[in-house]
Amino acid sequence: MIVGIGTDVVDVDRFGVSLERTPALRAKLFTPAEAELPLRSLAARFAAKEALAKALQAPPGMGWHDAEVVREASGRPRFEIRGSVLEVATALAVRNVHLSLTHDAGIAAAYVVLEG
């Protein structure tokens, strides 16, 4: 059963300008491992976190670091969720979180499907 679906699109250059204008934003939005990635990967991860929040019905108080996008050995992206995000997912009876990322032509996009 589908519990939630979320999608988000980010303009990579515009996102880069935001990170340059507000340097503390990088540490606020991303875990240390994520923060080391190139700009287009950061934009895709930001889109992923926004898409996850939408799929979870955008509850207040979710921590950005409580949803980390990691890569499996195959290269497939997946979320590691903990803390506030895990609490909301548990309350919604989420069993699986499916994530798809893409970046092309200056745009990063993410799709999240929550399965219960």
C-alpha positions in Angstrom: 0.0 0.0 0.0 1.3 3.5 -0.9 1.4 5.7 2.2 2.8 8.8 0.5 4.4 10.2 -2.7 6.6 13.3 -3.0 8.5 15.0 -5.7 10.7 18.1 -5.9 12.8 19.9 -8.6 15.7 22.2 -7.9 17.5 24.6 -10.2 21.2 23.6 -9.7 22.7 27.0 -10.4 20.2 28.8 -8.2 20.8 26.4 -5.4 24.5 27.0 -5.7 24.0 30.7 -5.4 22.0 30.1 -2.2 24.8 28.0 -0.8 27.4 30.7 -1.6 25.2 33.5 -0.2 24.6 31.6 3.0 27.5 29.3 3.7 26.0 28.0 6.9 23.2 26.5 4.8 25.4 23.6 3.7 25.9 22.4 7.3 22.3 23.0 8.2 20.9 20.9 5.3 23.4 18.2 4.8 25.3 15.7 6.9 29.1 15.9 6.8 29.3 13.1 4.3 26.7 14.7 2.0 28.2 18.2 2.3 31.4 17.0 0.5 29.6 16.1 -2.7 29.5 18.2 -5.9 26.8 20.9 -6.3 24.6 18.8 -8.6 24.6 16.0 -6.1 23.8 18.4 -3.3 20.9 19.8 -5.3 19.5 16.3 -5.9 19.8 15.5 -2.2 18.0 18.7 -1.3 15.3 17.7 -3.7 15.2 14.3 -2.2 14.7 15.6 1.4 12.0 18.0 0.2 10.2 15.2 -1.6 10.5 13.0 1.5 8.9 15.8 3.6 6.1 16.1 1.1 5.5 12.3 1.1 5.4 12.4 4.9 2.8 15.1 4.8 5.3 17.9 5.7 5.2 17.5 9.5 6.8 20.4 11.5 10.0 19.9 13.3 11.7 17.4 10.9 15.5 17.6 11.1 17.4 17.9 7.8 20.1 15.5 9.2 17.5 12.9 10.1 17.2 12.0 6.4 20.5 11.2 4.8 20.8 10.2 1.2 23.5 7.4 0.9 24.6 5.3 -2.0 24.5 1.5 -2.0 27.5 -0.3 -3.5 25.5 -0.5 -6.8 25.2 3.3 -6.9 21.5 3.2 -6.1 20.5 6.1 -3.8 18.6 5.4 -0.6 17.6 7.2 2.6 19.0 6.5 6.0 16.3 7.9 8.3 16.5 8.5 12.0 15.2 10.7 14.8 12.3 13.0 13.8 11.9 11.5 10.3 11.9 8.0 11.7 9.3 8.9 14.2 6.9 10.3 11.6 7.6 7.4 9.2 6.8 4.9 12.1 3.6 6.8 12.9 2.5 6.4 9.3 3.5 2.7 9.3 6.0 3.2 6.5 7.9 -0.1 5.8 9.9 1.0 2.7 11.1 4.3 1.3 11.8 4.3 -2.5 13.9 7.1 -3.9 14.8 8.1 -7.4 17.2 11.0 -8.2 18.2 12.6 -11.4 20.1 15.7 -12.6 20.4 16.9 -16.1 20.3 20.3 -18.0 20.8 22.3 -14.8 17.9 20.7 -13.0 17.9 18.1 -10.1 14.8 16.2 -9.3 13.8 13.6 -6.8 10.8 11.2 -6.4 9.9 9.5 -3.2 7.3 6.7 -2.7 6.5 5.5 0.8 5.2 2.0 1.1 3.2 0.8 4.1 
